[in-house]
């Protein structure tokens, strides 16, 4: 019903808008209004044009002079022009009315651009960072899919992103790759393609330098809510499109349209070098690679160390993280299995909804206030670990954990883009994983289908320095974007089909009534010691199926949800969760049957719009991020022999943060509950 109505209104808007477009064409061709050019100062651009939109999303720019009737001297048919103009104004009002009506029917997709108010980002040590981007030199354009060449047989020829540990054995590739970055780093600051500006794209979108917009287009009025592309369903699409343009810029700088980024295959436990920091990014490589090197990395993690997805810098600093490579590999497989394979719903894998008004920026809050919690998907949490592991840790001269260890700096390290290339690949892989999770065993993994998701938009600079408006719907199919990944399914399968160790007998008989239930909306605390709670369970009802894209309860996934966890925004946090294993502690191996997943939070600086830079963020500030955390438990319950919905369980949260603070500090959360997705 609702959908039909929406479609109808969209159709009406579309017809009306098309009419308006042709009218305006007539009017402007006769009256030659002032040419619309982007100004040098993005902050003044709002006053230069008004934007309207059609249901196709194509942007129509209406010169202010037209709306205010300052029409140039039409010669032969002035009165006709005036009539047209009147029509245009009425139609315009009508379109806005319909638009407003539509907004009542649906929530609003987030609209954002790298224009408008943009503030410097304060950091712990040193001068604040300026993440703002240069203004575009030309009019903003809409995204269109790239031309994809085909073979004689009609097969598309896609750029192939290959594993870094393979590519580094190819001197020609490394030379090209290094040259592309050398040229990118040599571009002037005014060029949006420069390496510094590429970093700024991430710094600004991921550190709340911009605000959400009210209407589509790069210049819609701002909502006052800070924009943040992490901690929600925007995480994967935004980073995909960021990489898409980054790769095209690199390719154009070396005039090689086939150039593709490598991917750092850190989830691969099969090939000996795959999970190591790729050697081509390190000093003394043999082939010139200076442009790929970054001094702000943790040199203790250089090869032969392999990336550890159970990594905790605090334990490491205390000398208490001494696993064998074999143990690390099994833990890595189990972490991947729990962060990707067991996450069957879009919400669990991609993250929670993010619509206009969702404010999950870091703020001075108390937990009971009305802010919307952020909700990272399973993929985002595991991706954070690679950031943490690569950046400078436990170095008093670098409290910000640059580069990779803090979102402000992360994209200053070329390794960032190869890390995200793998994250992006895993999104594609996730969609192909069969359902080993739900009772029905037939649920397909799918991206969100809601318009709020699909119509979310961002801007990026392309390889021609044009600012392009991209929608999330443009990002969903990587082959349409002209690239693919080398098939590494042999190693993917190792975690997709991973079988954790059999559950311990004591876990099967664990008595939940011995543990306190969390107090809903009360004071629940996660300290440095593991903490266990009793969780009441219930059976899902058909109500639980609503809006989930499933038609019966057997297709649902069962989640354990920690609500409104309060995390200091400058802290690293990690919560590993176990079911029916209250003995779990910081040393418990993650390849256990009772382990159900990990949440991580990476420090990020923040832009404080209310204070001047000098008095804002510091280590002792009181800003927090509020997050909701999901752990998917179907598979673990099965292993524990729990096949009904009457058996209550014990949930143990093992906190492995906080890096910078005293061990007595903990985290609070408002509730622990069962949920179905
Ligand atoms: Cu926007 Cu890996 O971060």
Boltz pocket constraint, residues with backbone or C-beta under 6 A from the ligand:
constraints:
  - pocket:
      binder: B
      contacts: [[A, 202], [A, 206], [A, 230], [A, 239], [A, 383], [A, 387], [A, 407], [A, 410], [A, 420]]
      max_distance: 6.0
